[in-house]
Amino acid sequence: MRRGYKKRVKDLALQRARLLYLNAVSEVREGEIDRGRDHVKLALRLLEKANAKKPPYLRRWVCKNCYAPLIPGLTVTVRVKGDRKYVIIAKKCLLCGWVSRVRCVRRR
């Protein structure tokens, strides 16, 4: 293989995954939830084939159960729980009911 080939493939995969995610969000906003899921699945498959790391928006804003893009108020409810050292952000998918919880350190 040529020098730098894998790096270019990963870069192209990340660019395409970003475009597919943005298309998925716009499809869900228009009401085509299944088409949005297909775009997200395709983006994840593309990154898997290129052996690239998932970007933060695909890790945080995609339902891990039904692969729908999570849009606050439309496909997900976001709650902030706790008043101690840590704050828990709970995101509940309105399509399948999956709840993901993320622990964050509270700012002072």
Secondary structure as the mmCIF struct_conf table of DSSP 4:
data_model
#
loop_
_struct_conf.conf_type_id
_struct_conf.id
_struct_conf.beg_label_comp_id
_struct_conf.beg_label_asym_id
_struct_conf.beg_label_seq_id
_struct_conf.end_label_comp_id
_struct_conf.end_label_asym_id
_struct_conf.end_label_seq_id
TURN_TY1_P TURN_TY1_P1 ARG A 3 GLY A 4
HELX_RH_AL_P HELX_RH_AL_P1 TYR A 5 GLU A 30
TURN_TY1_P TURN_TY1_P2 GLY A 31 GLY A 31
HELX_RH_AL_P HELX_RH_AL_P2 ILE A 33 LYS A 49
TURN_TY1_P TURN_TY1_P3 ALA A 50 ASN A 51
HELX_LH_PP_P HELX_LH_PP_P1 LYS A 53 PRO A 55
HELX_RH_AL_P HELX_RH_AL_P3 PRO A 56 ARG A 60
BEND BEND1 TRP A 61 TRP A 61
STRN STRN1 VAL A 62 VAL A 62
TURN_TY1_P TURN_TY1_P4 LYS A 64 CYS A 66
HELX_LH_PP_P HELX_LH_PP_P2 ALA A 68 ALA A 68
STRN STRN2 PRO A 69 PRO A 69
HELX_LH_PP_P HELX_LH_PP_P3 LEU A 70 LEU A 70
STRN STRN3 PRO A 72 PRO A 72
TURN_TY1_P TURN_TY1_P5 GLY A 73 THR A 75
STRN STRN4 VAL A 76 LYS A 81
BEND BEND2 ARG A 84 LYS A 85
STRN STRN5 TYR A 86 CYS A 93
TURN_TY1_P TURN_TY1_P6 LEU A 94 CYS A 96
STRN STRN6 VAL A 99 VAL A 105
HELX_LH_PP_P HELX_LH_PP_P4 ARG A 106 ARG A 107
#
